[in-house]
Amino acid sequence: MSEFVSKAVFLSYASQDAAAAKRICETLRAAGVVVWFDQSELVGGDAWDAKICGQIASCALFVPVISAATQARLEGYFRLEWKLAANRTHTMAEEKAFLLPVVIDDTRDAEAKVPSEFKAVQWTRLPGGEKAEAFGARVMTLLGGAERAAGGPRPAQRAEGVASPTRRATPNVSRRVPAAAWGVAHPPEKPAAR
């Protein structure tokens, strides 16, 4: 596995949140994080579905962008991305950091329509994708040592904009912290897919 793939972040979002996702992507890149962002990585002729699925299967961290738009859409390609990432956590040890949900508005985590694996980890709040500098530093930390002690306590202090999880993970749910964000959006010719 190449260094690019093994240290990359996958950023998954609904098409309505493209502007906020782009701001998060730019902030992460400015912090030195490798982000695969579909708007700049997918080109004409790409087998975009296979490329996206491959990136989810090999990224270091997965960052789902959660919002009112994702709440309103009961179908969308981003939901497939979320399920692929959630399923990937089942093959990981508890210590492996992988999921890092980001909320860009006032969507409440307790009511979010997300896979249960997302609710088992700490969420970050970045209204509109802004004020993400501390988030970029957190992602770099996770990429540098993407493992934590099994069952270890969460940090006593939370960074500004970080939401609390709504419940503890059950023994059958893997706890993951997605910190890598591969920017993923569908090609313009497939807008309904996201």
ABEGO torsion letter per residue (X at the ends): XBAAAAABBBBBBBAAAAAAAAAAAAAAAAAGBBBBBAAAABBBGBBAAAAAAAAAAABABBBBBBBAAAAABABEAAAAAAAAAAAAAAABBAABBABBBBBABABBAAABBBBAAAAABBBBBBBGGBGAAAAAAAAAAAAABABBBBGBBBBABBBBGBBBBABBBBAABBBBBBABBBBBBBBAAAAAAX
